[in-house]
Amino acid sequence: MVKIGNTDWSDKLPENNRLERIWVLTKSDFIQRYYGSFLGVFWAFLNPLFQLMIFYFIFTWFFNNKIENYALYVLSGLLMWMFFSETT
């Protein structure tokens, strides 16, 4: 039974639809993870953006990197890294 605050999520879970059940459990996990933080859910989006800015400025200014669309390259790598580090 997943309980967040006064909400009992077992009452809200769908009976037969697995995709809907996965969606409800994912949403409740996301809310539970960022419930007590100062920035809340916004931190899930700000954290990768801050890391992207740091990597972008370090590698373009200090190392004179001239790769085209470097920000997209770094963002794709960071998102994959964050996905694997959060799931293990």
Secondary structure, 3 states (H helix, E strand, C coil): CCEECCEEHHHCCCCCCHHHHHHHHHHHHHHHHCCCCCCCCHHHHHHHHHHHHHHHHHHHHHCCCCCCCHHHHHHHHHHHHHHHHHHC
